[in-house]
Amino acid sequence: MLISATGNSIGLKADIPDREGGFTLTELMVVLVILGMLASAVVFVMPDPRGRLIDEGEAFAARAHAAQEAAIVEMSDTAMWVSPTGYGFERHDGEDWISMARPPFEDREWAEDVVVSITPTSTERTRIIFDATGLNDPLDVSLARDENSVSVSIGADGTISIDG
């Protein structure tokens, strides 16, 4: 048996106190703090299940632009109607306006929690007509949900802009 200068034995297993298995309270608290930070990061990154309002505005603007291009390419007046509940597209056949049912021109409804304001306003639906030259009447559509808002402006020269 080896004895050190202080009189302690060295290398004997019996002299080392057994450490109990497990974690200390500090280690558990550190793990809990890390898990809490990860969970909060996931919550902040998760998208809104209703969808983003800007995406709704961009989809509306893209469909309006597609209707404008269809009017120019097909040399036929194309109309877009907008109401507080939705929007859709129509084609003039020489006598009447006929609903366009093919993608991307099928009628759409706004999400139920979106508040829509339209300028200029009419009684039920506001209609703008894209003619074969690309000109149209101006239209401003504002979408609002909670504290967010998006504005889509269609100018008389056919320019479409999104603000929000």
ZIHU-V79746 format. One record per residue. N is the residue number from 1. RES is the residue in one letter. SS is DSSP state (H for helix, E for strand, C for the rest). BURIAL is I if it has 9 or more other ideal C-beta (glycine too) atoms within 8 Angstrom, else O. Layout:
# ZIHU-V79746
n=[N	N]
res=[RES	RES]
ss=[SS	SS]
burial=[BURIAL	BURIAL]
This chain:
# ZIHU-V79746
n=[1	2	3	4	5	6	7	8	9	10	11	12	13	14	15	16	17	18	19	20	21	22	23	24	25	26	27	28	29	30	31	32	33	34	35	36	37	38	39	40	41	42	43	44	45	46	47	48	49	50	51	52	53	54	55	56	57	58	59	60	61	62	63	64	65	66	67	68	69	70	71	72	73	74	75	76	77	78	79	80	81	82	83	84	85	86	87	88	89	90	91	92	93	94	95	96	97	98	99	100	101	102	103	104	105	106	107	108	109	110	111	112	113	114	115	116	117	118	119	120	121	122	123	124	125	126	127	128	129	130	131	132	133	134	135	136	137	138	139	140	141	142	143	144	145	146	147	148	149	150	151	152	153	154	155	156	157	158	159	160	161	162	163	164]
res=[M	L	I	S	A	T	G	N	S	I	G	L	K	A	D	I	P	D	R	E	G	G	F	T	L	T	E	L	M	V	V	L	V	I	L	G	M	L	A	S	A	V	V	F	V	M	P	D	P	R	G	R	L	I	D	E	G	E	A	F	A	A	R	A	H	A	A	Q	E	A	A	I	V	E	M	S	D	T	A	M	W	V	S	P	T	G	Y	G	F	E	R	H	D	G	E	D	W	I	S	M	A	R	P	P	F	E	D	R	E	W	A	E	D	V	V	V	S	I	T	P	T	S	T	E	R	T	R	I	I	F	D	A	T	G	L	N	D	P	L	D	V	S	L	A	R	D	E	N	S	V	S	V	S	I	G	A	D	G	T	I	S	I	D	G]
ss=[C	E	E	C	C	C	C	C	E	E	C	C	H	H	H	C	C	C	C	C	C	C	C	C	H	H	H	H	H	H	H	H	H	H	H	H	H	H	H	H	H	H	H	H	H	C	C	C	C	C	C	C	H	H	H	H	H	H	H	H	H	H	H	H	H	H	H	H	H	H	H	H	H	H	C	C	C	E	E	E	E	E	E	C	C	E	E	E	E	E	E	E	C	C	C	C	E	E	E	C	C	C	C	C	C	C	C	E	E	C	C	C	C	C	E	E	E	E	E	C	C	C	C	C	C	E	E	E	E	E	C	C	C	C	C	C	C	C	E	E	E	E	E	E	E	C	C	E	E	E	E	E	E	E	C	C	C	C	C	E	E	E	E	C]
burial=[O	O	O	O	O	O	O	O	I	O	O	O	O	O	O	O	O	O	O	O	O	O	O	O	O	O	O	I	O	O	O	O	O	O	O	O	O	O	O	O	O	O	O	O	O	O	O	O	O	O	I	O	I	I	O	I	I	I	O	I	I	I	I	I	I	I	I	I	O	I	I	I	O	O	O	I	I	I	I	I	I	I	I	O	O	O	I	I	I	I	I	I	O	O	O	O	O	O	O	I	O	O	O	O	I	I	O	I	O	I	I	O	O	I	O	I	O	I	O	O	O	O	O	O	O	I	I	I	I	I	I	O	O	I	O	I	O	I	I	I	I	I	I	I	I	O	O	O	I	I	I	I	I	I	I	O	O	I	O	I	O	I	O	I]
